[in-house]
Amino acid sequence: MSRLPQGCKISSNVFQREMHRILSGLLGKNYQSFIDDVLIYSESLEQHLADLPEVFDRLRKYGLQERPSKCQLFQEEVTFSGHRVDKDGIHPKENNIEKIKDMSPPKNTLSCTRYEWNETAQRAYDKLKSYLSSAPILIHPDYREKFLIFTDASGIGCGGMLSQLKNGTPLPISFYSHKFRGAELNYSTIEKECLAIIMAIEQFDYYIYGQQVEIYCDH
């Protein structure tokens, strides 16, 4: 079979696995792949000129072709997997931010069951929209520097942040969160804090494998 059947439940999974096989040894170097999108990034123009043919040759070896109309070369900023990416980091797309800013508050009792919508609720709603629409820039990881992981847990869930120090300030690379369920809800406080650390390591494994890492928690 030379074509991937469309409509199959696991088509995207199969395609992603095949792209990983084709680009084996290149991914994580200066390349990333998400289904049929391939991102090639370099620190300099000279390095980019060396990176491009490396990927093109690999694709050609496996019989894949690039469509020129869908290629963007020598860009300082691109949209990839729903985000705007440039030399400073990963940013939310402006049109997604505008959707959050334009969200209307609940207008009937069905949309705010058990809550009384008043001025306090409206201020909290506006504050939440402000936080969501001014999300921090996610910086690019620097594998020459140490990684920092911050975790915390509550009675109902846990979360964490992967970061690195820039000018003495920890800046985010990635976040994760998890809602406790089942037996997890019965864990003691220290067990929930430990679970937060374990899940952070698993979540950020792609970044931190083989790297120096410091983990911070409040227990």
C-alpha positions as CSV (number, residue, x, y, z in Angstrom):
1,M,0.0,0.0,0.0
2,S,1.5,3.3,-1.1
3,R,-1.2,5.7,0.2
4,L,-2.6,6.1,3.7
5,P,-6.3,5.4,3.8
6,Q,-8.3,8.4,4.9
7,G,-11.1,8.0,7.5
8,C,-9.3,5.2,9.5
9,K,-9.4,5.9,13.2
10,I,-5.6,5.6,13.6
11,S,-4.5,7.2,10.3
12,S,-2.8,10.2,11.9
13,N,-1.0,7.9,14.4
14,V,0.3,5.7,11.6
15,F,1.4,8.7,9.6
16,Q,3.2,10.2,12.6
17,R,5.0,6.9,13.3
18,E,6.1,6.7,9.7
19,M,7.5,10.3,9.7
20,H,9.4,9.4,12.9
21,R,10.8,6.4,11.1
22,I,11.8,8.4,8.0
23,L,13.4,11.2,10.0
24,S,15.0,8.9,12.6
25,G,18.3,10.4,13.8
26,L,17.3,13.9,12.7
27,L,14.3,14.7,14.9
28,G,15.3,16.8,17.9
29,K,18.5,17.9,16.2
30,N,17.3,20.9,14.2
31,Y,14.0,19.3,13.0
32,Q,10.5,18.6,14.4
33,S,7.7,16.8,12.7
34,F,3.9,16.9,13.4
35,I,2.0,14.5,11.1
36,D,2.7,16.1,7.6
37,D,4.3,19.3,8.9
38,V,8.1,19.4,9.2
39,L,9.8,22.3,10.9
40,I,13.5,22.9,10.2
41,Y,15.2,25.5,12.5
42,S,18.8,26.7,12.7
43,E,20.9,29.1,14.7
44,S,22.4,30.8,11.6
45,L,21.9,31.1,7.9
46,E,24.9,29.0,7.2
47,Q,23.6,26.2,9.4
48,H,20.2,26.4,7.8
49,L,21.7,26.0,4.3
50,A,23.3,22.8,5.6
51,D,20.1,21.6,7.4
52,L,17.7,22.0,4.5
53,P,19.3,19.5,2.1
54,E,19.7,17.0,5.0
55,V,16.0,16.8,5.4
56,F,15.2,17.0,1.7
57,D,17.6,14.1,0.9
58,R,16.0,12.0,3.6
59,L,12.4,12.6,2.3
60,R,13.5,12.0,-1.2
61,K,15.2,8.7,-0.2
62,Y,11.7,7.4,1.0
63,G,9.8,8.7,-2.0
64,L,8.3,11.7,-0.4
65,Q,8.0,15.1,-2.2
66,E,7.5,18.6,-0.9
67,R,4.9,20.8,-2.5
68,P,6.6,24.2,-3.2
69,S,3.4,26.1,-2.6
70,K,3.3,24.9,1.0
71,C,6.9,25.4,1.8
72,Q,8.2,28.5,3.6
73,L,11.9,28.9,3.5
74,F,14.3,31.3,5.4
75,Q,11.5,32.5,7.7
76,E,12.2,34.4,11.0
77,E,8.7,33.5,12.2
78,V,6.4,30.6,11.4
79,T,3.1,29.2,12.5
80,F,3.5,25.6,13.6
81,S,1.0,23.3,15.3
82,G,-1.3,26.2,16.2
83,H,1.4,28.4,17.7
84,R,3.6,31.3,16.5
85,V,7.3,30.4,16.7
86,D,10.2,32.8,16.4
87,K,13.7,33.2,17.8
88,D,12.4,34.4,21.2
89,G,10.1,31.4,21.8
90,I,6.6,30.1,21.3
91,H,3.7,32.5,21.3
92,P,-0.1,32.0,21.2
93,K,-1.7,33.0,17.9
94,E,-3.3,36.4,17.9
95,N,-6.7,35.1,16.5
96,N,-6.9,32.6,19.4
97,I,-6.2,35.3,21.9
98,E,-9.0,37.5,20.3
99,K,-11.5,34.6,20.7
100,I,-10.7,34.6,24.5
101,K,-11.0,38.4,24.7
102,D,-14.4,38.3,22.9
103,M,-15.9,35.6,25.1
104,S,-19.2,36.8,26.6
105,P,-20.1,36.1,30.2
106,P,-23.0,33.6,31.0
107,K,-26.4,35.1,30.2
108,N,-28.7,32.5,31.7
109,T,-29.1,30.3,34.7
110,L,-28.2,27.1,32.8
111,S,-24.7,28.3,31.9
112,C,-23.9,29.3,35.6
113,T,-25.8,26.7,37.6
114,R,-25.4,27.1,41.4
115,Y,-23.5,30.4,40.9
116,E,-24.8,33.9,41.3
117,W,-23.4,36.2,38.6
118,N,-22.6,39.5,40.2
119,E,-19.9,42.2,40.1
120,T,-17.4,39.9,42.0
121,A,-18.0,37.1,39.5
122,Q,-17.6,39.5,36.5
123,R,-14.3,40.9,37.9
124,A,-13.0,37.3,38.4
125,Y,-14.2,36.5,34.8
126,D,-12.4,39.5,33.3
127,K,-9.3,38.7,35.3
128,L,-9.2,35.1,34.1
129,K,-9.6,36.3,30.5
130,S,-6.8,38.7,31.0
131,Y,-4.5,35.9,32.3
132,L,-5.5,33.5,29.5
133,S,-5.0,36.1,26.7
134,S,-1.6,37.3,28.0
135,A,0.0,33.8,28.3
136,P,3.8,33.8,28.9
137,I,6.1,33.2,26.0
138,L,7.5,29.7,26.1
139,I,11.2,29.9,25.5
140,H,13.3,27.5,23.5
141,P,15.3,25.0,25.5
142,D,19.0,25.5,25.7
143,Y,20.6,22.1,26.1
144,R,23.8,23.6,27.3
145,E,22.1,24.8,30.4
146,K,20.5,23.1,33.4
147,F,16.7,22.5,33.5
148,L,14.5,23.4,36.4
149,I,11.2,21.7,37.2
150,F,8.7,23.2,39.6
151,T,5.8,21.1,40.9
152,D,2.9,21.5,43.2
153,A,-0.2,19.4,44.2
154,S,-3.6,20.2,45.8
155,G,-6.4,18.0,47.0
156,I,-7.8,17.6,43.5
157,G,-4.9,17.8,41.1
158,C,-1.2,18.6,40.4
159,G,0.9,20.5,37.9
160,G,4.3,21.5,37.0
161,M,6.5,23.8,34.9
162,L,9.7,23.1,33.0
163,S,12.0,26.1,32.9
164,Q,15.5,27.5,32.6
165,L,17.2,30.5,34.1
166,K,17.5,33.6,31.9
167,N,19.2,36.5,33.6
168,G,18.5,34.9,36.9
169,T,14.8,34.5,36.3
170,P,13.2,31.1,35.6
171,L,11.3,31.3,32.3
172,P,8.8,28.6,31.2
173,I,9.5,26.1,28.5
174,S,6.5,23.9,29.0
175,F,3.6,23.2,31.5
176,Y,1.5,20.2,32.5
177,S,-1.5,19.7,34.7
178,H,-3.4,16.6,35.9
179,K,-6.7,16.1,37.7
180,F,-6.6,13.4,40.4
181,R,-9.0,10.5,39.9
182,G,-9.9,7.2,41.4
183,A,-7.4,6.0,44.0
184,E,-5.2,9.1,43.5
185,L,-7.8,11.2,45.4
186,N,-7.1,9.0,48.5
187,Y,-3.3,9.6,48.5
188,S,-1.7,11.4,51.4
189,T,-0.4,15.0,50.8
190,I,3.2,13.7,50.5
191,E,2.1,11.0,48.0
192,K,0.3,13.6,45.9
193,E,3.4,15.8,45.9
194,C,5.5,12.8,44.8
195,L,3.0,11.9,42.1
196,A,3.3,15.5,40.8
197,I,7.1,15.0,40.5
198,I,6.8,11.6,38.8
199,M,4.3,13.0,36.3
200,A,6.5,16.0,35.6
201,I,9.5,13.8,34.8
202,E,7.4,11.7,32.5
203,Q,5.8,14.7,30.8
204,F,9.1,16.5,30.2
205,D,11.1,13.4,29.4
206,Y,11.6,14.6,25.8
207,Y,13.4,17.7,27.0
208,I,15.3,16.4,30.0
209,Y,16.5,12.9,29.1
210,G,20.3,12.9,29.7
211,Q,20.3,16.5,30.9
212,Q,21.1,18.0,34.3
213,V,17.8,18.8,36.2
214,E,16.9,20.3,39.5
215,I,13.4,19.7,40.9
216,Y,11.6,22.1,43.3
217,C,8.5,21.3,45.4
218,D,7.1,22.6,48.7
219,H,7.6,19.3,50.6
